[in-house]
Amino acid sequence: MFQRNLLIFLDNWLASDGRKPLILRGARQTGKTVAVKLFGERFTHFVSLDLEREADRRIFERSDGIEQVIQAIELAKGRSLREQDTLLFIDEIQNSPKAMGLLRFFHEDHPSLAVICAGSLLEAVMRREGMSFPVGRVQFAYLHPATFDEFLGALGEGRLLQALLDAAPQRPPAPLVHDLALKRFHEYLLVGGMPEAVASYAGHRSLLALAAIKDGLLTAYEEDVSKYASTAEAKYAKFVIHQAPFAAGERIAYEHFGNSGYRSREMRRAFDLLEYAMLVRRVRGSPATSPPVEPNHRVAPKLVFLDSGLVAHRRGLRDDAL
């Protein structure tokens, strides 16, 4: 696992006054679970639950009140949650509405216990099931695919990264630094920021080796659709996942999107679902040149896909494409 900027955020969260349970959001496979487990190594006691597992989910479903939950976790995991320097990690929390509702009591009754939650498809499942987190009792953070600086760190390019951080309009980088940075940026666009792809490229420096990884990711995203879309909606959402990389960066029209015969209503709903799953974003322009910047809803939005590397793979771009 390479270093993620999220760990700096987590350090600041841990040291903050009035710390609240943290909800970590992001698309699947962006590294949420791995990052939290890496952060957990800094604690004397780290207790992890995965609510995709029935035994862990049952802890919440069969307990009444926060004290019973804590006792059940301690018995199930053989660890105390009442010790100092303890982190409780609840993964895939969207699988238990009761667990989501009990988060406020961790904050109110056990404020010294550090609690982090994460969930794949969290936004989409919450909207489908009508679930919500207790307002004012939790804090939120987002994890996206690796940034360019994280990519450089994974490749061991610490000196190049520092040279770029030291640069400024009045102190541009040396030509050799610029050329190397541009070369690495082109690599980053093709590799993308999905952690598994970045780690593989850092180890082997082969774009060919990434094909199977990216195929697996795109297939998994299509298979996940059934977890948050109805049977009627699923075929449209899967179609958008397959076609969206070909329209990335372009203004889109819902009617007949991707040269399909699908109507605007079905396509708009599919984009809504995939935006909740954080796989796509629709960005609207604005004529404003100063705050407040109001979006222009009369102009078709531009489409942004989750990861440039997945876009490059779907479009068949290779290392000689840039």
N, C-alpha and C positions, 0 to 999 in steps of 0.2 A: 504493500500500500504506500503510495506517495503522499507527501504532505498536502493537506487541503487547507485553504484559508478559513474554512469553517471552524477549525480548531482554535484559531485566535478569537473568533466570536464566542465560542463556548467558554474559553478562559474568562473573557469579560463578563459573560452571563453568570458564571459561577461566583465571581467576586462582587457582583452587583448587590446593592441594598434592596431589600424587599423582593428577592428573587422568586420567580413564579415557575411552575412546571413549564417546560419548553416543548412546543409542538414543532417538530421538524417536518417540513413539507417539501415535496419535489417529486418529479417523475420517477418511475421505477428504474432501478439500475444506475442511479446517479451517485450512489455511494453513501447513502444515509446510514445504513446499518454498520458498514465497515468504519465510517468516520466516528460514530458514537462508541463503538467497541474500542477503537484506538484511543479515544478520549478517556474511556473507562480505565485504561491502564494507569492513569495518573492517580486513581483512587485506591485507598486501602481495601475497600470492599466494593465490588461491582456485581449487581444482581440484574439478570436479564430475563425478560419474558417475551415470548413470541406468541401473539394471540391468534396466529394461524393454527397453532397447536391446541387441540381441544383441552388438554390437561391444563395449560396455562390460562386459556379463556375461561375455564370452569371456575378458576379462583375468584373471578369477579362475578360470574353469573350466580354462584351459590353462596355468596357472602352478603351480609346486610351491614352496611356501614364501613367506614374506613378502617376501624380497628380490627374488624374481622378480616378485611382484605389483607392488612399488614401481617396479621398472625398467620393467615393461610399462605402468603408468599414465603414467610420465614420457615414454615414447616415444609413447604414443597421444595424450596431451594437450599435449605440447610444453612441459611445465612441470616444474620440479624440486620434489620433496616433501621435499628435504633442507635447503631454505632456512629460515631463521628466519621467524616470522610467516606460517606457511602453514596454511590450513584445507583439509582433504579432506572433501568431502561425498559420501556414498554414498546415493543415493536409491533407493527401491523395493528395499531389500536383501533382502526376503523371496523374491525371485526367484532367489537363489543361496545355497543352504545352505553352500557352500564359503566364500563371502565372510563369512557369519556366523561360521563356525568360525575364520576367520583373524583376527578382530577382536582376540583376546587377544594376538596377536603385535605388533599395532600398539602396544598398551600395554606389553608386555614389552621389545620390541626398539627401538621408536621413540617413547619417551614424550614427546618434545618436539613431535611432530606432533599438532596438534589434529584429531580425527576426529569427525564427526557423521554418523549414519546415520538414515534415516527410511524408512517404508514404509506404503503404504496396505494395509489389510486384514492388517496384520502379525500381529496376535493370531490371527486366524482361520486364516491359512495355516500358521502355526507349529503350531497344534494339529492341523490336518488332516494335515500332513506329518511330524509328530513331531519338529520341529526345536526347537532351543533355543540360547540364547546362552551363551557361556562364563561360568560362575558366578564372580562376584568380579572379573571382568576388564572389565566394562562398567558404565555408569551409565544410568539410565532417566529420562525426563521425558515428560510428557503435554501435548498441546495440544488444548484443547477449543474450541468456538465462542467468539467474542469475548464478553468480559464487559461488564457495563454501563459500567464505567469506560473500557474500550477503545472502546466505542460512543460515549461522550461525546467522547473524544479525536478520533475519526474525524469527528464532526460539528463540530469546532472549539469545543467547549464547555469549554475549559480552565478558565475562571473558575468555571463552575458546578461542575465536578469538584473544584476546590480548595476551594470553599465547603463541599461535602459532606464532604471529607476533614477540614476544620477543625472540623466539627460534632461534638458529643458530647452525651451525656444532659444534662450540666449547661449546654451551650451549643447548644441546638437552632438549626437554621437559621431565618433570617427567613422569614415567611410567603410572600413572593414567591419566594424561593429554593426553598422546599418545593413550591410550585405548579408552578414551571418543571421541577423535578426529576421530579415525578410525571408531568407531561406527557411528558417525554423517556423516562421509564421505560415508559409505555404504548406509545410509539413503538417502543421496544426490544423489547417483547414481541411486537409484530406483525412487525417487521423481522427479528428474530432476530439471531444472532451469526455466521452463515456469512459469511466475509470478502467474498465477491463481492457478496452482498446488502447488507452494510453499506457497502461502497465505492460501490455504485450509489446507495443512499439518501443518502449523504453528498453525492454530486454532484448529484442531481436532486430529492431530497426528495419522491419519488413512490412510493407503495406499489404503484400499478398497474404500474410498470416492473419490479417484482420478480417478477411472476407467472411470466414465462418463465424467469427464473433458478431459481426454486424448483421449477418443473416439471422443469427439466433436472437439478437435483440429485437429486430423488426418483426420476426415471427412471434416472439413473446408478447409484443405490444398488440398484435392482432388477436392473439389468443386471450389476452386480458379483457378484451371488449365485453365478453359475456358477463364479466363480473360487475359491470356498471351500466350496461345497456340492455334494453329489452330485446327479445328475439327479432322483432320487427326493425329495431334501430341498428342492430349489430352489423347487418350487411352494408349499410351506408357508412358506418364508422370505419369498418375494415377497408372499404374502398378508399376512404379519405386517407387513412394511414398509408396505403400503398401508393396513392397518387400525389399526396401533398409534397413529397420531396421534389417532384418535377415542377411544382408551381412555387417553390420557396423563393421569397424575395419579390414576387410579382403580385399585382393587384388581382383579386379573385372575384369571380361571380359565382353565386351558388347554383343558379340554373345551369344544368348540363355541365357541372364542374368535372374536369378531367375527361371531357368529350363523352360523358355518360348521358343517358337519357333520364337521369334523376332530376326531380323537381327541386325548386328552391327550398321549399319547406323541409324536405328530408335532409338536404345537404346542410342547411343552416343548423338543424338540430344535431347532426353528426359533428359539425365543427364545435358546437357548444359542448358536447360531451368530451371531445378530445382536448378542448381547452381546459375543462375541469380536471382531466387526467394529466395536464401540463405537457402534452405532446406537441401541441401547436399553440401559436398566438396569432391573433389578428391585430395588426397595428394600423391605426388610422392617422392620417396626416392632419396637419393644422395650419391655417393661414397665419396664426399668431406669431409675432416676432419677439414677444416679451410675455412674461407671466401676467395673468393665468393662461396656460396653453390649453385651449379647448379643442377637442377632437372634431373634425369635420365629418359628420355622419352621412353627408350627401355624396361622399366619394367612397368608392369601394376600398376595403382594407387591403393591406399587404399581408402576405402570409409568411410567418416565421416558423420553421420546423425546429424541433427540439435540439438537434445537433448537426453541425456542418459535416461531420464525418459520415453520418448516416445518409445525409443528402448526397454527398459525393459518391458513396457506395451505391445507392439506388440509381444514380444517374450514370454509373459506370465510369466515373472519373478516376484516372490513375496518376502516378507520380510525375508524368510528363504533361499533365493538363494545365499546370499553372506556370 
